[in-house]
């Protein structure tokens, strides 16, 4: 009996010992380290698609990459980059990216965003280098409601549209006698038209007359634009572009797929040059600026020449870029050319004529600014970094459809003037302005961006 009782006691003791050992092993530091290691071993695979191989897009990507490094750490993500070129279209790049099943796609520029959008509605897409997200993604405004800046799809990002109101202020500050404003546009350039009409709205608020001048795009610019196939027009009239496009002469509707009810007014065929409600006539030129009178002999020659021309019934002179810009300069005190305009490759001619006529050009970016009097500079690194924050938010929260499209922080914009043109116009600028060439030669991208640190401070 005693032996049996002793056996029971020993069995019970061994059972409690085993239970105790099991609990102890679950709480050991070694197991805690293993669990932490497993949770810390994640890595996101990201594909970056760039619409062009240029400094702007590369800096956007660098800002995006640095943001992920700051918030996630280098070991927790990898980025493979592809760039549109002569051998690979944006559609091909997007298709190749999808085959690799990335955790996220980053796009810089319109063509890659549209291709990625068409390739997947599942993989999160974070985009930047886009002026007008609403128009590019064809987001309809229903029942007159304003857009809440969410796409309700697998896309979010940060807009590259500069502060238009700051550009209006810049024009007022840089133009001594601002009487009238010329707005240049090409019908193919819907992003420019979008910015122009916002600019015009601010001029209307200030009571400043403006007039649009239709400038045909060069063959080179048009061929580049055709690659995007007018994808920046919204389904329904936006607050700006599509509503004014209705005033054109050719209002044929382009059907979307097989749906003949929902369609697009082709901006390229409908957009005509508009004039503000405040426009009465061109600028008034002081008498001191009137060209000296010609001699009697020159007047006689000109009269004979005009008479001969009339008698011969010659055809009207061909309208050229030079004649269009001369017309704008004869009527306007200043000219506005927006960010990313496809007129950039014609800016040397436009800038030279404007300077000769003493007309201020306000440029939307530094490329155009090389032939303009003033422009605002916004660091693309800051845009890329802001896009990186959107990516981190996606990884943390998961619901990309509710993450709002971000915008440029205008507080970081730098006012620049072109020293060569300023000298020709006899203008001087205060210390709040920087000389464009000197600034760009010394500026370090990202130097003004406050980055996130491990301590949580920015």
MIVEXDO-93013 format. One record per residue (C-alpha): x, y, z negated. Coordinates in steps of 0.5 Angstrom, whole numbers, padded with zeros to 4 digits, always signed. Last residue first. Layout:
<sites>
XYZ ...
</sites>
This chain:
<sites>
+0022+0130+0077 +0022+0127+0070 +0020+0120+0069 +0026+0118+0065 +0028+0114+0071 +0029+0120+0075 +0024+0123+0081 +0027+0128+0086 +0026+0135+0086 +0027+0137+0094 +0031+0143+0095 +0037+0139+0098 +0033+0134+0102 +0036+0137+0108 +0043+0140+0107 +0043+0147+0110 +0049+0150+0113 +0048+0150+0120 +0041+0151+0120 +0041+0157+0115 +0047+0161+0120 +0043+0159+0126 +0036+0162+0123 +0039+0168+0119 +0035+0168+0113 +0029+0172+0111 +0028+0175+0103 +0034+0179+0104 +0030+0184+0108 +0030+0184+0116 +0033+0189+0121 +0030+0190+0128 +0033+0194+0134 +0030+0189+0139 +0036+0186+0141 +0039+0186+0135 +0033+0182+0132 +0034+0177+0138 +0041+0175+0137 +0039+0175+0129 +0033+0170+0130 +0030+0171+0124 +0028+0165+0118 +0023+0165+0113 +0024+0159+0108 +0018+0154+0106 +0018+0151+0100 +0012+0154+0097 +0008+0152+0103 +0008+0145+0100 +0006+0141+0106 +0000+0137+0106 -0003+0130+0103 -0008+0125+0106 -0012+0122+0101 -0011+0115+0098 -0018+0112+0098 -0017+0107+0104 -0010+0105+0101 -0014+0101+0095 -0008+0097+0092 -0006+0101+0086 +0001+0100+0085 +0004+0099+0092 -0001+0104+0095 +0001+0109+0090 +0009+0108+0092 +0007+0108+0099 +0004+0115+0098 +0010+0117+0094 +0014+0115+0100 +0010+0120+0104 +0012+0126+0099 +0019+0124+0100 +0018+0124+0108 +0015+0131+0108 +0020+0133+0103 +0026+0131+0108 +0022+0135+0114 +0024+0141+0110 +0020+0147+0112 +0022+0153+0116 +0018+0159+0118 +0019+0163+0124 +0022+0169+0127 +0024+0173+0133 +0023+0167+0138 +0028+0164+0143 +0031+0159+0138 +0025+0159+0134 +0022+0154+0139 +0026+0149+0136 +0026+0152+0129 +0018+0151+0128 +0012+0155+0129 +0015+0161+0132 +0012+0168+0132 +0014+0172+0138 +0015+0179+0137 +0014+0183+0144 +0019+0189+0146 +0018+0188+0153 +0025+0185+0154 +0025+0180+0148 +0018+0178+0151 +0021+0176+0158 +0027+0173+0155 +0023+0169+0150 +0018+0166+0155 +0024+0164+0160 +0028+0160+0154 +0021+0158+0151 +0020+0153+0157 +0022+0147+0154 +0018+0149+0148 +0012+0149+0151 +0010+0142+0149 +0008+0146+0142 +0011+0142+0136 +0009+0148+0131 +0005+0153+0134 +0007+0159+0139 +0004+0166+0137 +0005+0172+0141 +0006+0179+0139 +0004+0187+0141 +0000+0184+0146 -0003+0187+0153 +0003+0188+0157 +0007+0182+0154 +0001+0177+0156 +0001+0179+0163 +0009+0179+0163 +0008+0172+0160 +0003+0170+0166 +0008+0173+0171 +0014+0169+0169 +0010+0162+0168 +0008+0163+0175 +0002+0165+0179 +0003+0165+0186 +0002+0172+0190 -0005+0173+0193 -0005+0171+0200 -0004+0177+0205 -0009+0181+0208 -0004+0184+0213 -0008+0191+0212 -0007+0190+0205 +0000+0188+0205 +0002+0194+0210 -0002+0199+0205 +0002+0196+0199 +0008+0197+0202 +0007+0204+0205 +0005+0206+0198 +0011+0203+0195 +0015+0206+0200 +0012+0213+0199 +0013+0212+0191 +0020+0211+0192 +0021+0217+0196 +0017+0221+0192 +0022+0219+0186 +0019+0214+0181 +0017+0216+0174 +0020+0213+0168 +0017+0207+0165 +0013+0209+0159 +0016+0207+0152 +0016+0214+0150 +0009+0215+0152 +0007+0210+0146 +0004+0203+0149 -0003+0202+0147 -0005+0194+0146 -0009+0191+0151 -0017+0192+0151 -0023+0191+0147 -0022+0185+0143 -0025+0184+0137 -0030+0179+0139 -0023+0175+0140 -0022+0172+0147 -0022+0165+0150 -0018+0161+0155 -0021+0155+0157 -0021+0148+0154 -0026+0143+0158 -0022+0139+0163 -0016+0138+0158 -0020+0137+0152 -0024+0132+0155 -0031+0132+0151 -0031+0125+0148 -0036+0120+0148 -0041+0117+0143 -0047+0115+0148 -0044+0111+0153 -0041+0106+0149 -0038+0101+0153 -0031+0103+0151 -0031+0110+0148 -0034+0114+0154 -0031+0120+0157 -0036+0125+0157 -0036+0130+0163 -0036+0138+0161 -0032+0141+0166 -0033+0148+0166 -0031+0150+0159 -0034+0153+0153 -0035+0146+0150 -0028+0146+0148 -0029+0151+0143 -0033+0146+0139 -0028+0141+0140 -0022+0145+0137 -0024+0148+0131 -0029+0146+0126 -0029+0139+0129 -0033+0137+0135 -0035+0130+0134 -0031+0124+0136 -0024+0128+0135 -0019+0129+0140 -0012+0127+0138 -0012+0121+0143 -0011+0125+0149 -0007+0119+0152 -0001+0119+0148 +0004+0117+0153 +0000+0123+0158 +0004+0128+0153 +0011+0126+0155 +0009+0126+0162 +0006+0133+0161 +0012+0135+0158 +0017+0133+0163 +0012+0136+0169 +0012+0143+0165 +0006+0145+0161 +0001+0150+0164 +0000+0156+0160 -0007+0158+0159 -0007+0165+0155 -0011+0166+0149 -0013+0173+0147 -0013+0176+0140 -0016+0182+0136 -0014+0183+0129 -0020+0184+0124 -0016+0181+0118 -0021+0175+0118 -0021+0174+0125 -0014+0174+0125 -0015+0168+0120 -0019+0165+0125 -0015+0166+0130 -0009+0162+0127 -0014+0156+0125 -0016+0156+0133 -0008+0156+0135 -0007+0150+0130 -0012+0146+0133 -0010+0148+0140 -0003+0146+0139 -0005+0139+0137 -0009+0139+0143 -0003+0140+0148 -0006+0138+0154 -0010+0144+0155 -0003+0148+0155 -0003+0154+0150 -0001+0161+0148 -0004+0166+0143 -0003+0173+0145 -0004+0178+0139 -0006+0185+0139 -0005+0192+0135 +0001+0190+0131 +0006+0196+0130 +0012+0194+0127 +0011+0186+0127 +0015+0182+0123 +0011+0183+0116 +0004+0182+0120 +0007+0176+0124 +0010+0173+0118 +0003+0174+0114 +0000+0170+0120 +0005+0164+0119 +0003+0164+0112 -0004+0163+0113 -0002+0157+0118 +0002+0153+0113 +0005+0148+0117 +0002+0142+0120 +0006+0136+0118 +0001+0132+0115 +0002+0127+0109 +0000+0119+0109 -0006+0115+0109 -0008+0109+0113 -0012+0102+0112 -0018+0105+0113 -0023+0110+0109 -0019+0115+0112 -0019+0120+0106 -0018+0127+0107 -0025+0129+0104 -0028+0131+0111 -0033+0137+0111 -0040+0135+0111 -0044+0137+0117 -0048+0131+0117 -0042+0126+0119 -0036+0129+0121 -0032+0124+0125 -0025+0121+0124 -0022+0120+0131 -0015+0118+0128 -0011+0123+0131 -0017+0129+0130 -0017+0127+0123 -0010+0127+0122 -0008+0133+0125 -0001+0135+0125 +0002+0128+0124 +0010+0127+0123 +0007+0123+0117 +0004+0116+0116 +0003+0111+0111 +0000+0104+0114 -0002+0099+0110 -0003+0092+0113 -0010+0090+0114 -0013+0094+0120 -0008+0092+0125 -0005+0093+0132 -0009+0099+0134 -0007+0103+0128 +0000+0101+0129 +0000+0104+0136 -0004+0110+0134 +0001+0111+0128 +0007+0110+0133 +0004+0115+0138 +0003+0120+0133 +0010+0121+0130 +0013+0118+0124 +0010+0111+0122 +0011+0107+0116 +0008+0100+0116 +0007+0096+0110 +0008+0089+0107 +0011+0087+0113 +0008+0081+0117 +0013+0079+0122 +0009+0078+0128 +0006+0085+0126 +0012+0089+0127 +0013+0086+0134 +0006+0088+0136 +0008+0095+0133 +0014+0096+0137 +0011+0094+0143 +0005+0099+0143 +0010+0104+0141 +0014+0103+0148 +0020+0099+0148 +0025+0099+0154 +0025+0107+0155 +0025+0108+0148 +0021+0108+0142 +0025+0107+0135 +0025+0101+0131 +0027+0101+0123 +0027+0095+0118 +0026+0097+0111 +0028+0093+0105 +0024+0094+0098 +0025+0092+0091 +0033+0092+0090 +0034+0099+0092 +0030+0101+0086 +0022+0102+0086 +0021+0110+0084 +0028+0113+0086 +0029+0108+0092 +0022+0109+0094 +0023+0116+0094 +0030+0116+0098 +0027+0111+0103 +0021+0116+0105 +0026+0122+0105 +0031+0119+0110 +0025+0117+0114 +0023+0124+0115 +0030+0126+0116 +0031+0121+0122 +0024+0123+0125 +0027+0131+0125 +0034+0129+0127 +0031+0125+0133 +0030+0118+0136 +0023+0119+0138 +0016+0116+0136 +0019+0112+0130 +0017+0106+0127 +0019+0104+0120 +0017+0096+0118 +0017+0095+0110 +0018+0089+0107 +0017+0089+0099 +0021+0086+0094 +0019+0082+0088 +0024+0080+0083 +0022+0084+0077 +0016+0079+0075 +0020+0073+0075 +0026+0076+0071 +0021+0079+0066 +0019+0072+0065 +0026+0069+0065 +0028+0074+0060 +0022+0072+0055 +0024+0065+0056 +0031+0066+0053 +0028+0070+0048 +0024+0064+0045 +0017+0065+0044 +0015+0059+0047 +0020+0054+0044 +0018+0056+0037 +0011+0054+0039 +0013+0047+0041 +0018+0046+0035 +0012+0048+0030 +0008+0043+0034 +0013+0037+0034 +0015+0039+0026 +0007+0038+0025 +0007+0031+0028 +0013+0029+0025 +0011+0031+0018 +0004+0027+0019 +0008+0021+0021 +0012+0021+0015 +0006+0022+0011 +0002+0016+0014 +0008+0011+0014 +0009+0013+0006 +0002+0011+0005 +0003+0005+0009 +0009+0003+0005 +0006+0005-0002 +0000+0000+0000 
</sites>
